[in-house]
Amino acid sequence: MKGKTWKLWGVLCVAVLFGLGIAPGAKAVDQDRIYEVTGEEHFIFDKETQMITGYQDLGPGENGEGTGDVSVVEEQKPETVVVVPRQIQGVEVKGLTGTFQGNSNLQKVILPDTVVSLGDDVFCGCTNLSAVCVYQTDKSYQEEQVTENQEQDWRLSYVKMDSTSEDIDGNRPGVSEEVSEGENTVISNPSMQPGNRPAGENVYFEVTDRGSCAVIPASLQSIGQRAFNSCAIASFDVMEGSEYFKDSGEGGANLQEGVGACLTSFDGKKLYRLAPRFRDQNNSLQYTIPEGIEEILPYAGQALGWQHVAVASTVKSIDSYGFYESGLLGITFTEVAQLETVGDWAFAYNDNLDISLPASVKTIGKYSFAYIANRTPDLSKTQITVLPEYTFAGCPNLHTITMPASLQTIENYAFAGNPNLNEVVFTGSTLTSIGTGAFQNCTNMHKINIPSGVTTIEPGTFSGCSNLNEVILPEGLQNIKDEAFSGCQNIHTMVIPSTVTYIAGNSFSGCNTREIDTSKNAYARSAIGGATYVPSPAPKPQMPGVGYQKTIGKLVYKVTGSGTVTLVKPTSKSIQKVTIPASVRMDGFAFRVTAISAKAFVRCQKLKSVVIGVNVRTIGKQAFQKCKKLAKITIKTKKLTKGTVGAGSFKGIAGKATVKVPKKKYKAYKKFLRKKGVGKKAKIKK
């Protein structure tokens, strides 16, 4: 129900009550529905931009200082409802950006109807936030009226404004002298006009609250990326008068069957956000994007509470991160789909996503299907000409995949690091370029048939494909560059075409070149030998240089100095157990593991236990953040300090986790680990 309708009902109720002779004041407003404006000291406010950029729950005695870490003050009771003030330090609040990011205690936020901007990440990660409400600064009541004389409003909620508060124009807020709706008029006390309210009396602003819904004030002009990500919002309701936004139905109600609640641009063409916890009348986990939407904006579909989404036929583009970490099991498209563009990371980090792109698609972005752990996306029907960098990075269960006939270019590392990729099928004859490292370390690839248009095998294209048996090289191939097939020790079938004129000295390092047929190419025979060639002893290996990366087991390491490496990330977000050793061996050389990268294991939601080795000196910020099942941590190193463990390193791990630390470091580690995210209920022991 929109604003005018609510207002009309309120006025009609007053008329009916007086007409029936019912004395107002028979029932007082429920005190649980009266909210105090949250104190200014809780907010970080930028006067220049007039934006609130941060919020913290303050414990006893903190006086606005400190980190806002709720674990450091035992007596603290984090706020679950926050009422945003209209002014801070006498300056009007125009908006919020990043304000409540990651605040899992928050359940409801009440905004003034004067805000014009909700910036990036404003409610991102507020997993228990189910309601965003708006208090209407043109609907105010005297305290006496609210508590005694507004019987018809007892179900409504109010924001309490103290007696010293003034509006933006310097007037103390009061009720209007007349409120007219059609033929009905309610007369208020003239003494309650703005600026005339007696000193010492409070005023209450009516709150527009739609339950598990984000109410969007009519004044709002912009919404940033990830604004509502991971929230428990079930619908959106844009207040009457907005010129920038609209919802897909009245608070998610009265929707066409199967259509889901969402927030769109005023013209209905841009989709800002799908309601994460929307359920239709059948409590279905299916969701249909409304027809008319043409562009799905960044992060619009992240962190959804459903299983399947049907994309409207009118959608032409899915922007970068459109369904990033959505948690979906399937996305479907109509037979008349108009989708043409898919942005970077659009479907990344969806372990079980079943998706087949429609024939209308012409371009896709980098990492667009990265880290889909258990499914093989289908691109075979599309019109794409370029497969971008890292398109299928980190897809451990990618087995066989068919490329579209239109494909011309495979960019660098498009399939790199997929240990179970067996075969890539090329259906067309248009492919002319395969980039550096495109199939690097695809250790289970057995066969590759390279199309006839390819003239160069770039550096490292197939390096580390240790089980590659059959390679069919096309006539017309001219160059085989550095380490193109290095480490392909099981090649049994390969014929070097007569057209090859350049082979780098290390193109086939680590290969059994006696199995390679060079009978068609005298140059190749002299360069690598071939069937009659007896290879000379392998040159003494050189220690890998800074920046060199290698996968060892289920972990990726990077060389950072002479004899030292940093643990960069796991090969899969589904990893359950990690043991970080004191040292590792790379290409025959030993390296001490001295650091864990920032965000190395962030959101590894199946990770249960970690052992941190004795040589680790540095743990990057957010290294284990949001590993919600991480309940057992063993720290063997004695080399950590408060300054070398990054902010939020252990934030969001299991609440009752056990952390075992070296006996001699117990006091020091216990002191700073709490500040790095280890919760107050977690046990830190020797």
C-alpha positions, -999 to +999 in steps of 0.1 A: +000+000+000+015+033-011+020+065+010-013+083+000-033+052+007-019+048+042-025+085+049-061+083+037-068+053+058-055+071+089-077+101+083-108+079+076-102+061+109-102+094+128-135+104+111-150+070+119-140+070+155-154+105+161-185+096+142-191+066+164-185+086+195-155+066+205-132+087+227-097+088+214-072+077+239-088+044+247-055+027+238-019+040+239+008+034+214+028+002+221+060+015+237+080-012+218+071+007+186+086+040+197+123+043+186+149+068+199+171+085+174+205+068+176+232+091+191+255+110+169+286+095+186+278+062+169+284+075+134+314+085+114+303+115+094+319+134+065+307+170+068+320+179+033+301+152+015+273+150+042+276+112+041+277+088+070+306+065+063+307+043+094+288+031+125+299+014+157+282-001+187+297+017+217+303-001+249+303+014+284+330+040+288+341+041+252+327+076+245+328+073+208+363+059+206+376+024+198+371+000+170+335-010+173+346-047+178+318-061+199+340-088+214+362-064+234+335-052+259+319-079+279+289-058+291+282-044+256+248-052+240+250-045+203+221-025+189+197-044+166+177-013+156+194+019+144+176+052+137+196+075+115+194+112+125+185+139+101+214+160+112+248+154+127+267+182+143+241+206+128+247+194+093+220+177+072+227+140+065+223+134+028+232+098+026+252+067+038+280+047+022+296+016+036+280+026+069+269-008+083+290-032+062+293-066+078+272-057+109+255-091+115+238-078+147+217-053+128+180-062+123+163-029+113+175+005+101+151+035+101+161+063+077+148+099+075+128+106+044+153+133+034+183+110+024+192+112-013+220+086-015+227+050-004+263+044-014+284+013-020+282-015+006+259+005+029+241-027+042+264-053+026+269-083+048+242-074+073+229-109+073+202-103+098+189-070+084+153-077+074+138-043+074+148-008+062+121+017+072+116+054+067+104+080+092+083+108+076+094+142+088+061+157+076+040+135+098+046+144+135+025+141+166+028+157+201+038+133+228+004+136+245-014+128+213+007+097+206+003+082+240-033+092+248-052+106+219-042+086+188-061+054+195-063+047+158-025+047+155-017+022+181-004-003+155+019+023+140+055+029+150+072+062+156+106+078+160+109+099+191+125+133+186+136+150+218+125+185+228+157+202+217+157+189+181+151+213+152+144+206+116+167+217+088+152+252+087+158+257+124+122+250+134+111+225+160+090+199+143+052+199+150+020+187+133+004+205+104-026+227+112-047+209+086-043+175+069-067+172+040-076+141+020-105+147-004-135+158+017-119+148+050-100+173+072-083+168+106-077+200+126-047+199+149-037+222+177-025+255+162+000+259+189+018+228+175+029+246+143+066+243+135+085+267+157+055+270+182+059+238+201+062+243+238+097+237+252+103+203+268+077+183+248+088+155+225+075+150+190+071+117+172+076+110+135+056+083+119+076+053+105+067+036+072+074+000+080+065-029+057+079-058+077+106-078+060+110-051+034+134-023+023+113+009+021+129+033-004+122+070+004+109+091-024+139+115-020+165+088-028+184+095-061+212+070-061+220+035-049+256+021-050+269-013-056+264-041-031+241-019-011+217-047+000+240-078-005+235-107+019+207-090+037+175-107+048+153-084+028+122-101+013+109-072-008+112-036-018+086-008-015+094+025-032+075+054-016+051+074-037+067+104-055+100+088-064+114+098-098+144+074-097+132+040-086+103+016-085+096-018-071+082-048-090+050-048-069+035-031-038+061-043-013+065-075-033+027-081-032+003-084-061+030-097-084+023-116-116+026-153-108+062-164-106+077-129-108+100-120-080+103-089-059+131-065-070+142-029-071+145-013-105+151+021-122+120+043-126+117+033-162+118-004-153+148-011-175+176-014-150+176-040-122+194-027-091+187-056-067+168-089-065+152-093-030+174-119-014+148-136+008+117-132-015+092-161-014+061-163-035+027-175-021+039-211-026+071-204-007+089-213-039+127-211-044+121-202-081+124-166-092+115-149-125+130-116-134+102-092-146+098-086-183+110-051-194+144-053-176+172-047-201+202-044-178+211-064-147+234-041-127+266-052-108+259-074-078+221-073-084+219-111-079+247-117-053+239-138-022+204-150-030+182-173-009+167-192-038+177-221-061+168-210-096+164-178-116+146-174-150+160-144-169+135-123-187+137-123-225+142-085-226+175-086-207+203-075-230+232-073-205+243-089-172+269-065-158+301-075-140+294-094-108+257-096-117+253-131-101+286-133-083+284-156-053+247-159-058+244-194-044+221-204-072+218-239-086+205-229-120+199-199-143+177-203-174+169-182-205+140-181-228+141-193-264+138-157-275+164-144-252+181-111-262+211-113-239+242-101-257+268-092-230+280-109-198+304-089-177+336-098-156+330-123-128+293-123-137+287-160-125+319-166-105+319-184-072+288-205-077+298-240-068+268-258-083+255-234-109+239-251-139+239-226-168+237-227-206+241-193-223+217-185-251+226-182-288+222-144-285+253-139-264+282-122-282+307-112-255+316-125-220+341-110-195+371-121-175+366-147-148+329-149-159+326-186-149+356-188-125+353-210-094+322-229-104+334-260-086+310-287-096+294-279-130+304-273-166+289-241-181+277-245-216+288-218-241+285-239-272+254-221-287+268-186-283+283-162-308+314-153-287+346-146-306+369-142-276+373-164-246+388-139-221+415-143-195+407-167-166+372-174-179+373-209-163+399-203-135+395-226-105+369-250-119+382-283-105+354-305-119+355-291-155+359-322-176+349-318-212+338-286-227+326-276-262+336-243-277+312-223-300+319-223-338+324-186-337+354-186-314+385-168-327+407-161-297+414-179-264+432-154-241+458-159-214+452-185-187+415-191-198+415-227-186+447-227-164+449-247-133+419-270-138+432-305-128+404-325-142+399-309-176+402-338-201+393-323-234+383-291-252+362-297-283+365-270-311+335-271-334+345-243-358+375-234-379+378-197-369+402-200-340+435-182-347+450-175-313+456-194-280+471-172-253+500-176-229+493-203-203+458-210-216+459-246-205+487-244-180+487-272-153+456-289-167+472-321-153+445-345-165+441-333-201+447-362-224+441-349-259+440-316-278+432-310-314+444-275-323+424-259-351+440-251-385+440-213-380+464-212-351+499-202-362+517-199-328+518-219-296+524-191-270+547-194-239+536-220-214+503-227-233+504-264-223+531-264-196+525-287-167+499-308-186+517-339-173+492-365-187+488-350-222+491-380-245+479-369-280+485-334-295+474-327-331+492-297-345+478-281-376+496-275-409+503-238-410+517-237-375+548-216-375+561-210-339+564-230-307+575-206-280+591-209-245+580-238-224+550-243-246+549-280-237+573-281-208+566-308-183+543-327-207+562-359-200+536-383-214+532-371-250+530-402-272+514-387-303+526-355-319+537-346-355+556-314-360+542-298-392+564-289-420+555-252-416+571-248-382+601-224-384+608-216-348+610-238-317+623-223-285+651-241-267+629-250-237+596-256-256+597-293-248+617-292-215+609-322-194+593-341-223+601-375-238+610-360-272+617-395-286+580-399-290+576-368-311+575-372-349+598-347-367+600-366-400+582-338-418+604-310-406+642-311-407+645-280-386+624-296-358+646-327-360+677-306-354+660-285-327+644-312-306+656-345-321+624-365-325+622-403-329+659-408-337+672-381-313+689-390-280+683-360-257+713-345-239+712-343-201+688-317-188+704-284-178+708-277-141+676-261-130+675-225-118+658-214-086+624-198-094+624-160-092+602-136-073+566-137-085+568-173-097+536-193-086+531-230-082+503-252-070+514-278-044+487-301-032+456-280-027+475-247-021+490-221-043+523-205-033+542-175-047+580-168-045+586-136-025+623-136-019+654-157-018+642-190-003+608-176+009+572-180-004+537-167+005+507-189+006+484-172-019+451-192-019+436-227-020+428-243-054+392-246-043+369-226-020+355-260-009+386-269+010+379-284+045+413-288+061+446-269+057+480-275+070+505-248+062+540-264+063+572-249+075+586-252+039+578-264+005+598-275-026+594-258-059+612-272-090+637-289-067+644-260-044+633-256-008+614-224+003+602-214+038+566-205+040+567-171+058+534-154+050+497-159+043+482-135+017+454-111+025+420-127+018+437-160+011+409-181+025+381-155+027+346-172+024+360-208+024+328-217+041+336-254+044+370-249+060+370-266+095+406-267+107+439-249+100+475-255+112+498-225+107+535-235+103+565-224+124+579-200+098+549-178+092+556-142+102+527-124+085+490-131+081+473-107+057+441-088+065+409-108+062+429-140+056+403-163+072+374-139+073+339-154+070+352-190+073+321-197+094+329-234+101+365-228+111+365-242+146+400-255+151+431-234+146+466-245+157+493-218+155+528-232+157+548-201+148+562-178+175+569-150+151+536-132+149+530-098+163+500-074+165+514-055+136+520-085+113+485-100+117+461-080+095+428-065+105+398-089+104+421-119+098+398-142+118+366-123+118+335-144+111+350-178+121+331-202+142+319-185+174+331-212+197+363-219+179+394-233+197+427-216+190+459-234+203+490-212+205+526-217+216+529-217+254+555-189+255+533-167+234+500-173+251+496-139+268+507-119+238+487-138+212+456-139+233+456-101+236+458-093+199+440-123+184+407-110+199+412-077+181+418-096+149+384-112+149+386-142+173+353-139+191+348-136+229+333-171+231+362-187+213+388-205+235+424-196+232+446-222+249+483-231+253 
